[in-house]
Amino acid sequence: MILPATICFAALAILTLIAAATGYRGLVCDSERGYPVPDHVARTPHLAHRANQSVAFWCTGTALLSVAPLFPLIGMLTDGTEGQHLTATSLAVLATYGTLLTALGRLPFALIKRYTPA
């Protein structure tokens, strides 16, 4: 059960890092390389800039927080101890933490939908 948890957190870190890079490059509102955003956000330069900053900030934070559990998980994988398993409590904590990180990574996209034209 250690390997699947490691893969999940590594995938979450990579995917949110890609989303953050899209925000840093200013491509969140780009119809081909970005994400679906409301038309008024894509047309308004101020809102588009705000959307890029929001995605860059929140997804960078999510990516960094996703890397934290990888240190002990990879340590457990490379320890060489055969048959080492996660306890039910630690698995529940990791699942809850992963769910919270997923919600945190989705937050900027939910906020962008609420932007109102100035």
N, C-alpha and C positions, 0 to 999 in steps of 0.2 A: 504494500500500500504506500510505501515511501516514494517509489518511482512515479506513480500516477500523480501524486500530490506535487512532486517536484516539477513534472511536466506542465501541470496546470498553472502553477505560479510563474514558471518561466514563460509560458505562452502569454499569460496576462501581462507580464512585464514587457514582452516584445510588442504585443499589439497596442498597448497604451503608449509605448514609446514611439511607434509609428504614427499614432494619432497626434501625439505631441509635436512630432516633427512637421506634420501637416499644418498645425497651428503656427509654429515658429516660421514656416516658410510663407505663411499668409494664404494658404490654399483651402481653407475650410469652406469658403463659400464658392469655390470653383466648381462648376457643374460637372466637369469630367474627372478631376482628381480629388475633389473634396467630398463633402458629405451633404445630404439633403437638408437644406435650410429653407425657411420661408423666403419668398421672393423679396419682401421688403427689406429683409436683412442683407440679402445678396446685393441689392441695388443701392443701399445706403452705405457710403464709405465708413462712417463712424460706427455703425452697427456691425459691419463686416470686420473692422479692426477689433472691435470688442469681442466678437465671436472667436476670432483667431487667438486673441490673448487668453480668453477663457479656456479654450480647448488646450492650448499650450500649457497653461498653469495647472489645471486639474489633472490632465493626463500625465504630465511629468511627475506630479506628486503621487499619482496612483502607481506609475511605473517604479518609482523609488521604493514605495511601500511594498510593492510586490516582490522586490528582491530580498527583503528582510528575512522571510521564512526560508529562502533558498540556502542560506548559510548553514543552519543546523540540518536541513534536509539533505544537502549534498554531503555534509560531514557524516551523516548516518549512512549514506549510500557508499561512501568511500572508506568507511571504517573497517570493512572486511568481516564484520560479524555476520555470520550466516543466520538467516531466520529472524532478523530483527524486524519488529512490526511496530506500528503506531498504536497507542492505546486508544480506546474509544473516546476518552476525554480529549486527548490531543487532536484526534481526527475531527471531533466536533468543533474544537476551537479553530482549527485550520479552515474548516468549512464555513464557519461564521465569519472569519476574517476575510476569506475569499469572496463571500457574498457582499460584505461591506465594501471591499475594494471594487467590485464590479459596479455597485451602486455609485461609488465615488467617481469611477471612470465615465459613467453615463450622465452624471450631473451636468456638465457643461452643455450637452446636447439638449437636455430638458430645459435649461435656462435659455438657450438660444431661441427656442420656440416661444418663449414668453417676451422676447424683446419687442417693444412697440416702436413704431416709427416716430421720430422726433417732430 
